[in-house]
């Protein structure tokens, strides 16, 4: 028997110091939540792009509370798709995973971290721009990026869409967030994960 605890919906978001607190609809990006809350202007209007770049330079924390009637037998996994990009995830104050690649999915065993009643999942987003600069500085030689397309430097250091750092058709604001599925799944001791059916054509 399996069960799914869907963690989509309204989370709470704030900068690490508690400023700019607002509701954060998941899946979605942080910039859109801040725009909806009136904390930042829309970057597609005028030169607002320049006025909102600071968002990507800060640490942000997204938090969601959910309840369980009981923790039943079996294994519980936290499954996340498209977590963009440098992030740490905790459940009830215990470390679950460190993410640094938005092009992959993540699965962490959280069986021993859940409890009956209130549970809290928290995702801390490190600033992608600063991490990219740090990783560039760690290289034995400079690895060039497209200065014509990317007003925000060193995006090539991250496994993240390069158009987020600017392109000939795109803004340069380095957006980030929980942009795909996030859920907790419970399975029994034995389960079928995937079935691939192949056939030979003679």
Buried (B, 14 or more C-beta within 10 A) or exposed (E): EEEEBEBBEEBBBBBEEEEBEBEBBBBBBBBBBBBBBEBBBEBEEEEBBEEBBEBBEBEBBBBBEBEBEEBEEBEBBBBBBBBBBBBBBBBBEEEBBEBBBBEEEBEBEBEEBBEEEEBEBBBBBBBBBBBBBEBBEEEEEEEEBEEEBBBBBBBBBBEBBBBBBBBEEBBBBBBBBBBBBBBBBBBEEEEEEEEEEEEEEE
